[in-house]
Amino acid sequence: MMGFCSGEVDNLPVVEPEEIFGFAPHLYIFAAVNIIVNCTVTYLILFHSTQNMKFYKWFLLYSVVTAMIMDLHNSIIYGAYYLLPAMIACCTGICKNWGMYWGSNLNYMIFELDLAVMGFGLCALMIYRYHVLNGTSELMEKKWFILCLFLVSIIYLIPIYIPEILALEGMTNETVIDYINRTAPQYIKVVKTGICSAFVDLKWGMIYFVVAGVCIIFICGLALYYSIKSVLLLRRLRESMSATTYALQKQFIYSVFVQIAVPLFSFVLPVLSIIIITLLGCRISLIYSELFVKSTLLHAPLNGLAVLFTIKPYREALKQMVYKIFPKLKRSNLIQVQTSITGHDNVGQIS
């Protein structure tokens, strides 16, 4: 990891800019996987959703497309790189040539918007499932509702953006260099390239983190609230449903649970790990920043796969697509099924 180090600062090796710039090409692999998985899932949602899914397919599509856009922005345009334990964000993607404000600063704020849109999309999935079970989904099935959902995501960010902008006021390359000299001087050469941004007013910076934490707790709490309500309502309605309807509704709720679990593993756990390591006073090398960014880029592919493998019509449609491309697989599968059926018949005759 530290192969480009050329000196020592406070007993820590000085990080050369080449180390940071060499990170971005690795992210293109994640972008390619993201495109392949989520374009496939988008096609399946548009053309292989059943009539029983009704408006739900548009919420699914919204959650898949927004997650795909978020990860494409992060992997190709932004290429986020965090200098830990210092509170400094750098850009290694296309935007590294756009300057400090239009590069690292602006794209970090766009990434926050991506997260908000994605979070509200997942939350809306569970809220919709509850209202379908409750018979009160008319409002959410209006054509303009998803547009309003996007606008709410923007409004939700206003309390976060205000302290963030105030914390960044007066930021120049000199202020960032001064900050890194006091907190993590091993990154001095990286910061001098002008690809990084950092808070100038640390008081507003702390307020930003507190407000962001409260907003995250709010959206997570909202999702948890409707998750519990949906499960309890489904159990209460079980006796009045046919076995097929109950299985279908249970499948949809299970699918949303899996989708919600994805950001918990790809965002929340890595962030908590970094915070704990920092609080314990452990030395954090660049490997943690890279692992964190790469784990976040697993979100969109895993989200798409969650939709694909937890909803039966999409699994079956994908299977038929694979059989068309590789017809030998279908023949092989038919032979195995016929052999299994024959075996069961023979057992029945013997008994």
CORSULGI-V430042 format. One record per residue. N is the residue number from 0. PHI is phi in whole degrees, 0 to 359 (none if undefined). PSI is psi in degrees with one decimal (* if undefined). OMEGA is omega in radians with two decimals (* if undefined). Layout:
BEGIN
n	phi	psi	omega
N	PHI	PSI	OMEGA
N	PHI	PSI	OMEGA
END
This chain:
BEGIN
n	phi	psi	omega
0	none	-36.7	-3.04
1	256	33.6	-3.04
2	294	-21.2	-3.10
3	263	10.0	-3.09
4	291	137.0	-3.09
5	235	-0.5	-3.13
6	197	-178.4	-3.13
7	235	135.5	3.06
8	231	115.9	-3.10
9	53	43.2	3.11
10	68	7.4	3.06
11	249	139.0	-3.13
12	294	139.1	3.10
13	286	129.7	-3.11
14	274	126.8	3.11
15	275	147.4	-3.14
16	303	-30.7	-3.12
17	301	-31.3	3.12
18	297	-40.5	-3.12
19	287	-44.9	-3.11
20	295	-27.9	3.14
21	285	-5.4	-3.09
22	280	-37.0	-3.02
23	303	-45.0	-3.12
24	302	-28.7	3.11
25	297	-29.4	-3.07
26	286	-18.9	3.13
27	295	-28.0	3.08
28	296	-44.1	3.10
29	297	-38.4	3.12
30	297	-41.7	-3.14
31	296	-45.3	3.11
32	298	-42.2	3.12
33	303	-48.3	-3.11
34	296	-46.1	-3.10
35	298	-49.8	-3.08
36	294	-50.6	-2.98
37	280	-25.9	3.00
38	292	-37.9	3.07
39	297	-47.1	-3.13
40	295	-38.9	3.10
41	300	-44.3	3.10
42	300	-44.2	-3.12
43	295	-39.9	3.13
44	295	-42.4	-3.08
45	290	-36.9	-2.96
46	243	-4.1	-3.12
47	228	18.3	3.02
48	282	143.9	-3.13
49	274	166.2	3.12
50	296	-29.9	3.14
51	296	-22.7	-3.10
52	282	-24.2	3.08
53	47	-126.4	-3.06
54	285	-13.7	-3.09
55	302	-31.6	-3.11
56	297	-29.9	-3.14
57	286	-33.5	3.04
58	291	-38.8	3.07
59	298	-46.1	-3.14
60	299	-42.4	3.13
61	300	-44.7	-3.12
62	293	-36.3	-3.13
63	286	-47.1	-3.09
64	293	-42.5	3.14
65	295	-38.5	3.09
66	294	-39.8	3.13
67	296	-45.2	3.13
68	297	-42.3	3.14
69	302	-48.3	-3.10
70	288	-32.2	3.07
71	293	-40.9	3.09
72	298	-43.9	-3.09
73	289	-34.7	-3.06
74	274	-29.9	-3.06
75	254	-51.1	-3.05
76	276	-52.2	-3.06
77	278	-56.7	-3.09
78	58	53.3	-3.03
79	303	140.9	3.06
80	217	122.1	-3.06
81	254	125.8	3.13
82	274	99.4	-3.08
83	263	146.7	0.07
84	275	4.6	3.10
85	291	148.4	-3.14
86	274	67.2	-3.09
87	232	130.2	3.10
88	250	133.8	3.12
89	238	157.6	3.09
90	245	132.4	3.13
91	243	-1.8	-3.14
92	276	-154.5	-3.13
93	302	-34.1	-3.03
94	286	-1.9	-3.14
95	294	-18.0	3.12
96	264	7.4	-3.06
97	264	0.1	-3.10
98	92	170.5	-3.04
99	297	-44.6	-3.05
100	283	-51.2	-3.10
101	283	-17.3	3.13
102	269	-93.3	-3.05
103	297	-46.9	-3.03
104	295	-56.2	-3.09
105	297	-42.9	-3.07
106	288	-26.1	2.99
107	295	-40.7	3.13
108	291	-35.5	3.06
109	294	-38.5	3.10
110	297	-37.6	3.07
111	297	-40.8	3.09
112	297	-42.7	3.09
113	304	-45.6	-3.13
114	297	-42.2	-3.13
115	295	-44.7	3.14
116	297	-44.7	3.12
117	297	-44.3	-3.12
118	297	-44.1	3.12
119	292	-32.3	3.10
120	297	-44.9	3.11
121	294	-40.5	3.12
122	297	-40.5	-3.14
123	296	-32.5	3.10
124	302	-48.8	-3.11
125	290	-38.6	3.11
126	298	-40.4	3.13
127	295	-41.5	3.12
128	300	-40.9	3.13
129	297	-46.9	-3.07
130	290	-28.5	3.04
131	295	-46.2	3.11
132	297	-35.5	-3.08
133	276	-8.4	-3.13
134	74	25.9	-3.10
135	233	38.8	-3.04
136	265	7.1	-3.05
137	302	-44.8	-3.10
138	297	-43.2	-3.10
139	289	-13.8	-3.14
140	263	7.2	3.02
141	289	147.9	-3.08
142	298	-28.8	-3.07
143	272	-4.2	-3.00
144	295	-42.6	-3.10
145	294	-35.1	3.04
146	298	-42.5	3.09
147	296	-35.7	3.11
148	299	-41.2	3.10
149	295	-42.5	-3.14
150	295	-37.3	3.09
151	297	-36.1	3.11
152	298	-37.1	3.11
153	290	-45.5	3.13
154	299	-38.7	3.13
155	303	-29.8	-3.09
156	277	-14.3	-3.07
157	304	-47.5	3.12
158	296	-21.8	3.10
159	277	-42.5	-3.10
160	294	-35.3	-3.06
161	300	-56.2	3.11
162	293	-28.6	3.12
163	294	-45.8	3.13
164	296	-40.4	3.12
165	294	-35.5	3.12
166	290	-26.4	-3.11
167	266	-6.0	-3.08
168	299	130.5	-3.13
169	85	9.0	-3.12
170	290	130.2	3.00
171	225	171.9	3.11
172	298	-31.7	3.14
173	292	-39.4	3.14
174	293	-36.5	3.12
175	292	-41.2	3.11
176	297	-42.2	3.12
177	298	-41.7	-3.14
178	295	-44.6	-3.11
179	291	-31.5	3.08
180	298	-32.9	-3.10
181	273	-23.6	-3.02
182	249	-45.3	-3.09
183	211	74.3	-3.02
184	296	-13.3	3.12
185	294	-15.6	-3.13
186	261	11.8	-3.01
187	302	-41.4	-3.11
188	292	-34.8	3.12
189	294	-46.1	-3.10
190	296	-34.6	-3.12
191	295	-16.0	3.10
192	287	-16.1	3.11
193	85	15.9	-3.12
194	263	3.0	-3.03
195	242	156.4	3.05
196	225	151.3	-3.12
197	208	157.8	3.11
198	293	140.3	3.04
199	268	-45.5	3.13
200	262	103.3	-3.07
201	291	-24.6	3.09
202	296	-48.7	3.08
203	293	-29.4	3.08
204	298	-42.9	3.10
205	293	-38.4	3.09
206	298	-39.9	3.10
207	302	-47.1	-3.12
208	295	-38.2	3.12
209	294	-47.5	-3.13
210	297	-43.3	3.12
211	299	-40.9	3.11
212	297	-42.7	3.12
213	297	-42.6	3.14
214	295	-39.0	3.11
215	294	-43.2	3.11
216	299	-38.2	3.13
217	298	-50.3	-3.08
218	291	-36.4	3.08
219	293	-40.4	3.11
220	296	-38.4	3.11
221	296	-43.9	3.11
222	296	-42.4	3.13
223	296	-41.7	-3.13
224	301	-49.1	-3.12
225	285	-24.9	3.05
226	295	-47.8	3.13
227	296	-44.2	3.14
228	298	-38.7	-3.13
229	294	-44.3	-3.14
230	296	-45.6	-3.14
231	295	-39.8	3.14
232	292	-40.8	3.12
233	298	-41.5	3.10
234	297	-39.5	-3.12
235	291	-32.2	-3.10
236	270	-3.1	-3.02
237	304	-42.9	-3.09
238	294	-26.8	-3.10
239	268	-1.1	-3.13
240	255	151.4	2.97
241	287	161.9	-3.12
242	299	-36.6	-3.13
243	292	-45.5	3.14
244	296	-42.2	3.14
245	297	-43.9	3.14
246	297	-38.5	-3.14
247	294	-47.1	3.14
248	295	-37.8	3.11
249	296	-39.6	3.12
250	297	-42.5	-3.14
251	296	-44.3	-3.14
252	294	-41.1	3.10
253	299	-39.9	3.13
254	299	-42.2	3.13
255	294	-39.7	3.10
256	302	-43.0	3.14
257	295	-41.8	3.11
258	298	-40.5	3.13
259	292	-32.4	-3.13
260	292	-27.2	-3.09
261	301	-53.0	3.12
262	294	-23.9	3.08
263	297	-39.6	-3.13
264	275	-31.7	-3.07
265	269	-18.4	3.13
266	241	-58.1	-2.96
267	296	-50.6	-3.11
268	298	-45.7	3.08
269	300	-40.4	3.13
270	296	-45.8	3.12
271	299	-39.0	3.13
272	298	-44.5	3.14
273	295	-41.8	3.13
274	298	-44.3	-3.13
275	296	-44.5	3.14
276	298	-40.3	3.13
277	294	-45.2	-3.13
278	296	-30.8	3.12
279	283	-6.5	3.11
280	79	18.2	-3.14
281	284	149.5	3.06
282	287	130.5	-3.12
283	250	116.8	3.12
284	271	174.9	-3.11
285	297	-22.5	-3.10
286	300	-33.1	-3.14
287	291	-40.0	3.11
288	297	-44.0	-3.13
289	294	-42.4	3.12
290	296	-38.0	3.13
291	297	-49.7	-3.12
292	297	-42.8	-3.13
293	294	-35.4	3.11
294	294	-37.0	3.10
295	293	-30.8	-3.13
296	282	-6.5	3.01
297	280	-13.2	-3.02
298	300	-54.3	-3.06
299	298	-48.2	3.09
300	299	-42.0	-3.14
301	292	-35.8	3.09
302	296	-44.2	3.10
303	297	-42.3	3.12
304	294	-33.5	3.10
305	298	-43.4	3.09
306	295	-44.2	-3.07
307	297	-46.6	-2.99
308	268	-9.9	3.12
309	258	-8.4	3.13
310	243	115.3	-2.96
311	302	-45.6	-3.13
312	304	-34.0	3.13
313	285	-37.1	3.08
314	298	-45.8	-3.11
315	294	-40.2	3.12
316	296	-41.1	3.11
317	296	-39.8	3.13
318	299	-43.2	3.13
319	293	-35.5	3.09
320	296	-42.3	3.13
321	295	-39.9	3.14
322	296	-33.9	3.10
323	292	-37.0	-3.14
324	283	-38.9	-3.12
325	236	78.5	-3.07
326	300	-25.5	3.12
327	297	-32.2	3.12
328	296	-38.0	-3.14
329	293	-43.8	3.13
330	297	-41.1	3.13
331	297	-40.0	3.14
332	293	-39.1	3.12
333	296	-40.3	3.12
334	298	-43.1	3.14
335	296	-41.5	3.13
336	295	-44.4	3.14
337	296	-40.0	3.10
338	298	-41.1	3.14
339	295	-42.8	-3.14
340	295	-43.2	3.13
341	299	-42.1	3.13
342	299	-41.9	3.13
343	294	-39.0	3.12
344	296	-42.7	3.14
345	296	-39.7	3.11
346	297	-40.2	3.14
347	296	-39.7	3.14
348	293	-39.5	-3.12
349	294	-41.3	-3.12
350	286	*	*
END
